[in-house]
């Protein structure tokens, strides 16, 4: 009797197991299972992570076999097309097959974006369609941005549609997914090198995808070393400015001068370099102030996002906390003021901008050395 009860306790309905499995999969893995044949009558793709959203959209259209020349597919960019034309196609019966696929792209009306392409009458008609969709039509809605949960349209879609959202992945999810991708591509990473790839990609889905493609084209298979990362993946301006900042902070003036010279040869302007450096130092200062207030990492991300009016990358905060740990607040304030003064002087045309920028870097390096000496004494 006990054995029977125990056995029954671990029998789960198929729906429950499927729901658990779907939850464990990230969005792109769920889309992997899609095809034109198993597509739901209503499918919605949305999300705030625009880099990932673009990848997911391309993947979704590929999986359902979208072909602009195939008359069983209809595509409408709601930013450009008239809703009346889209509605007519949506509600008409297919001519060339038993069913058809209609795609509404850039339907920002269901997001928190202030732009809207449908008027109130059209929204009502679209709601009526969602309540009673045509059986022979499969509608795919693509909406870049955060879904507006207060809208009735969104409530209807969340109730009836198959919803895919491009939400920022947790670090563990990113690692697992891209480790699988690397394994499929026959790429094996030396110790610590996969971590270096994630850091270089700023833990951003689309950046990791792009950088893996660079590695695959550079080295078809085999072990990936740190040298391969350095050689195959182009350095971004952010990478170079981070290196420049580190040279200045550690007193490596010759290395800093050499990097600045290379950046100038690449056509980078001092005003742009100052802007990126200012962004780095401001982030250091902001996270440092919030950390002193005993704010947790997630709280810092939330408060900075609210203050800046945009979503801050959690990994940007994570690494800023790490890199600013030994930097005193007075030094960070001084560095920011020095860069602002330099920017102003360049725009006033008082002296040669190369000279002004070099002097600003030397001032920051000297200030850092003075603060380090004070800490040691």
N, C-alpha and C positions, 0 to 999 in steps of 0.2 A: 504493500500500500504506500509506504513512504517513498519507495523507488518510483512508483507511478506518479505521485505528486511532484517529486523532484524533477522527473522527466517533463511533465506538463508545464512546470514553472519556467522551463527554458525553451518552450516552443513559442516563437514569435510569429505574428502574422507577416506575410510576405511584404505587405505595404510598409510595415514598421521597419523591417530590415532594409528595404529599398530607401526609405527616408533617411535612415542612419547612414547608409552608404553614400547617398547624394550629399549629405551634410559634410561627410568626411572628404569629399572630392572638392577641389577648387574649381572655379567656374570654367576655366578652359578645358579641364578634364571632362566636365559634364557636357560641354559643347562637342567634345570628341565623339560622343555617342549619337549625335544628331545626324539625320539624313532627310532628304525631301520626303521620303515615305513615312517616317515616324514623327514628322513635324506636327506640333499642336496647332489647332485652329487659330490660337493667339499666342504669339511669342514676343517677349519684351527683353531688349538688351539696354541697360542703362548703367550709369556709374560715374563716380567722381574722379577716379583714377584714369585720367584721359589717355595717358600713354598705354595703359593696359586695355582701356576701352577700344582704342583703335585696333590693337592686335586681336581682341576678341571679336570685333565686328568683321574683320577680314577672315578670321577663322570660321565664324558662323556662316558667312556667305559662301565660303568655299565648301563647307560641309553639306549645305543644302543645294549645292550645284548651281548657284546663281550664274546666269549667262545673259547679258543684256540683249543678245541677239535671239534668245529663245523666247518665243511668244507666250510660253506658259509662265513667264515671270514678268512682273511689272514693278518698276522702280520709280518712286516719287520723292524728291528732295523737298520737304515741306517748307524750307526756307526760300524755295524758288517756284515751286508748283502751286497751282490753284487747288484748294481743297475740293472744289466741286468736281474737277476732273479726276482727282484721286478717288473721291467717293463713288463716282460713276463706275470706275474700274473695279473698285472694291465690291460693289453690289451686283455687278453683272456676272452672268454665267460664263464659264470657260468655253472657248470654241475649239481648241486644239487638243484637249485632254480632259480627263475626268475631273481634274482639279487644277488650280493655279496658285501661285505664290505672289502676294502683293507686299511690297516693302515700302514702309513709311520711314524715311530717314530724317534725322534732325528734328524730331517732334519735340521741340523744347517746351511746348505748352504743358507737358506733364512733369517738368523739372522746376527747380527753384530759380532757374534763369529768368531774368526779367523780360527777355524777348518772347514774343508769342506770335504765332502765324494763323491761328484760327480765331474767328470772332465768336461771340457767345452763341449765336445760332448754329454755327458749324460745330462747336463743342457739344451742343445738345444732340445734334444729329449723329455725331461720332459716338457719344455715350449710348444712344439708342442702338447703334450697330453692335457695340460691344456686348450689350445685353442680349442680342439675338443675331450672332454672326452667321454669314452665309456658309452653308455646309461645305460647298465646293471651293471655298477660298481659304487659304492659309495666310494670315496676316503676320508679318514681322515688323515690329516697331523698334527703331533705334533712336535712343534719346541720350546724348552725351550730357552728363551732369547728375546731380542729386535729385532723386524722385521727390516730388512734393506730396507727402503723405496726406495732406489736407484735401487734396483734390479728389472729387468723386471718380474721375477717370482713372486715377492711380489706384484707388480702392477697388474698382472693378477689375483692373488688370491684375492686381495682386491676388484677387479672389479666383479669377478664371484663367489667367495666362500662365504660360511657362516663363518664369522670370529668371534672367541671368544678370547679375550685377557685378560691375568691375570695381570691387572694393579693395582697398589696400590690404595686401596679404600679410599675415603674420610672418615673422622671420623664419620660423620653423617650416611653414608652408612653402615659402620661397625656396628654401634650401632643398626640401624634399623634391619639389617639382623639377628644379633645374639640375639636381643630381641625377634624376631619372632621364632628363633630356641629354645630359652629358654622356650617360651610360649608353643611350640609344645611338649617339654619335661616335661611340667608341673612344671617348676622351676620358683619360684618367689623370687626376690632378695629384701633383706632389703634395706632401704635407703642408698645410697652411695656404696653399695656392688658391684653392676654391674660395676660401675666406677672402683672399686678396681680390679675387674677381668680383665678389659681392660688394666689397667696400668701394672698389673702383667704379662700380656701376651704381653706387649710392643706394643699394638695395631697391632699385627701381626695376619693375618687371620688364618694361620695354628696353631699358638700357642693358639689362642682363642678357635678354634675348639677342639684342644687336651685337653685344660683345662676344657672346658664344658663337655667333655667326662669323665674326672676325677670326676667332680662334680656329673654327672648323675649316675655314678657307685657307688659313695659314698652316694648319697641321691637321691633315685628314684624320689621323687616329694616333693613338699612343699617349705617352705621358706629357702633361702640360706643366711646365716649370714657371717660376717667376719671370725668368728671362723671356719666355714665350708671351706672357701677359704684357711685359714691357714693350716687346717688339711688335706684337700683332695688333694691340689695341691702341688707337691714337689717343694722345693726351689731349684732354679738353683744356679750355682756358681756366676752368675752375681748378683742375689738377695742377696746372702750372702756377697759378696764384697761391694755392695751398703750399706748394713746394717753396715758393718765394717767401711766403710768410714764415715757414719753418726755418729757412735759412737766416732770415732777419732775427727771429726769436732766439736762435742758437748761436748768433754771432758769426755766421759763415758769410761774411761780406763779399768775398771774392766769388763765391758760388752764386750769391744773389745778383751781383753785377753781371755775371755771365748769362744767367737766366733772363734778366731784363734785356740784355743785348739781343738774345735770341728772339724774345717776344717782339722787340722792335723790328727785327729783320722779317718777322712773320706778318708785319703790318699792324700790330696791336698798338693802339693809341694810349698814351699815359692816362687820359681822362677815364678810359674804359678800365684800365688796370686799377686805378684808384677806386672806381665804383665797386669792383669785385672785392678788393681788399677791405673797403669800408663795410661791405655786406658781411664778410667773415668776422671782422672785429666787433661789429654790432651784435651779431649772433652770439659770439663769445660773451660779450658783456651782458646781454639779455638773459642768457641761461645761467650765467654766474650769479646775477642778482636774484633770480628766482630760486636757484639752488640754495643760496644762503638763507632764504626764507623757509627752508625745509620742504620745498615743493617736490613731489614725486615726478619722475620723468614724464608720465602721462599728463599730469597737471600742467607741466611746463609746456608741453605740446599744445594743450587746449588753450592755455592763456595766451601764448604767442599767436596762435591761429586767430583768436578773437581780437587781439590787439592789432595784428597786421591786416585783418580782413581777408585772409586767404588761408587755406589749409597748409600748415607747415609739415614738411616731411619728418616723421618721427625719428628716422635715422640721422637726419641732419642735426637734430637736438642731441641724440645719443652721442655722436662723435664730437659735437661742440662741447658737451659736458666733459668728455674725456680730454680734449685738447686744451681746454681752458682751465683745467684743474690747478695748474701751477702759476696761472697768470693773475696777478693782483688786480682788483677793480681800478685803483688809481692809474695803473699802467695802461689798462684797456681804454680808459677815458682819455688819457694823454695821447695814445696812438690814434684814436678817432679824431681828436681835435687837430692833430698834426696832418692827417690826411685831408681833412676838410679845408684847413688853411692852404695846403698845397693845391688842392682843386681850385680854390678861389683865386690864388695867385696866378695859376696857369691861365684861367679864363680871363683874368685882368691883363694878361700879356706882359707882366712886369719883367720876367726873365725868361730864358730859354726853358721850355717845359722839361726837357731831358735833365737839365741841371736841377730844377726844382724838385722833380720826382726823386732823383738820387739823394738829394739833401734830406728829403722827408724820410726815406728809408734809413739813412744813417742816424737821424734823430731818434727814430723808433728803436733801432738796434742799441743805441747808447742808453736810452731810457730803460730798456729791458735789462741791460747789464747793471745799471745803477740799482734797479729794484732787486735784482738777483743778489747783488752784494749786500744790500740792506737785509735781505732774508737770511743770508748766511751769518751776518754779524749779530 
